[in-house]
Structures are given as structure tokens and as C-alpha cells.
Amino acid sequence: MGDRPVERLPSLSVPEQSDLADDWKQRLGKDTAEVGPETDRFLLRLVFHSVLWRKLDDDVGTISQVHIPL
């Protein structure tokens, strides 16, 4: 199990109710959210207040090397 590429593709879970995010909301005094990318091999939980992003470059060379087309 987990040896086929489709089993290793990550999915993103966003719980509607998160005890972890609620705990951090109490600590920080700000609304927080929890998301978690997961595969058959790992689970990562991210708790955050806000997300900022910006595009740094149009180069897609690095991601093209690891992206598995469907």
C-alpha cells in the first residue's frame, strides 16, 4: 500500500471544528484556522491566523521536476 503514485498524492483536510485552532485562538486572542495536508505516509497540521503570499518568479522549473501529472 502506498507504492502507487496516486496513493502518495496529498489531499487537504480542513476540519469544521478544531480543538487545536480553538486552543491557539485563546492563547493569541485572534481567530485561527487549521488545515492539514496528508497522504498515506504523513499528516501535517498547520494552525494559522492569516496567510500572506506573493509570486516571486514565473520560473516553474523546480515544481515541474516533482509534479506528477494526472
C-alpha positions as CSV (number, residue, x, y, z in Angstrom):
1,M,0.0,0.0,0.0
2,G,1.2,3.5,-0.8
3,D,3.6,2.4,-3.6
4,R,1.4,3.8,-6.4
5,P,1.8,7.5,-7.1
6,V,-1.9,8.2,-6.7
7,E,-1.7,6.9,-3.1
8,R,1.1,9.4,-2.3
9,L,-0.8,12.4,-3.7
10,P,-1.6,14.8,-0.9
11,S,-5.1,15.9,0.0
12,L,-6.0,18.8,2.1
13,S,-8.3,18.5,5.1
14,V,-10.0,21.5,6.8
15,P,-11.9,20.5,9.9
16,E,-15.0,22.5,10.6
17,Q,-14.4,22.4,14.3
18,S,-10.8,22.3,15.5
19,D,-9.8,22.0,19.2
20,L,-6.2,22.8,18.2
21,A,-7.2,26.0,16.5
22,D,-9.6,26.9,19.4
23,D,-6.7,26.5,21.8
24,W,-4.5,28.8,19.8
25,K,-7.3,31.3,19.5
26,Q,-7.5,31.5,23.3
27,R,-3.7,31.9,23.5
28,L,-3.4,34.6,20.8
29,G,-6.7,36.3,21.2
30,K,-7.2,36.1,17.4
31,D,-9.2,33.8,15.1
32,T,-7.2,30.9,13.9
33,A,-7.8,28.1,11.4
34,E,-6.4,24.6,10.9
35,V,-5.6,22.8,7.7
36,G,-3.7,19.7,7.1
37,P,-2.1,18.2,4.0
38,E,-2.0,14.4,4.3
39,T,-1.0,11.3,2.3
40,D,-0.8,7.7,3.2
41,R,2.7,8.5,4.6
42,F,2.3,11.7,6.6
43,L,-0.1,14.1,8.2
44,L,0.8,17.7,8.9
45,R,-1.4,20.1,10.9
46,L,-1.0,23.8,10.3
47,V,-2.7,26.3,12.6
48,F,-2.6,29.9,11.5
49,H,-4.1,33.4,11.9
50,S,-3.6,34.7,8.4
51,V,-1.8,33.7,5.2
52,L,0.2,36.1,3.0
53,W,1.6,35.1,-0.3
54,R,3.2,36.7,-3.3
55,K,4.5,35.4,-6.6
56,L,8.3,35.7,-6.7
57,D,9.0,34.4,-10.2
58,D,7.5,32.9,-13.3
59,D,10.0,30.0,-13.2
60,V,8.3,26.6,-12.8
61,G,11.4,24.5,-13.2
62,T,11.6,23.2,-9.7
63,I,7.9,22.2,-9.4
64,S,7.9,20.7,-12.8
65,Q,10.6,18.3,-11.7
66,V,8.4,16.9,-8.8
67,H,4.9,17.3,-10.2
68,I,3.2,14.1,-11.2
69,P,0.6,14.8,-14.0
70,L,-2.7,13.2,-13.6
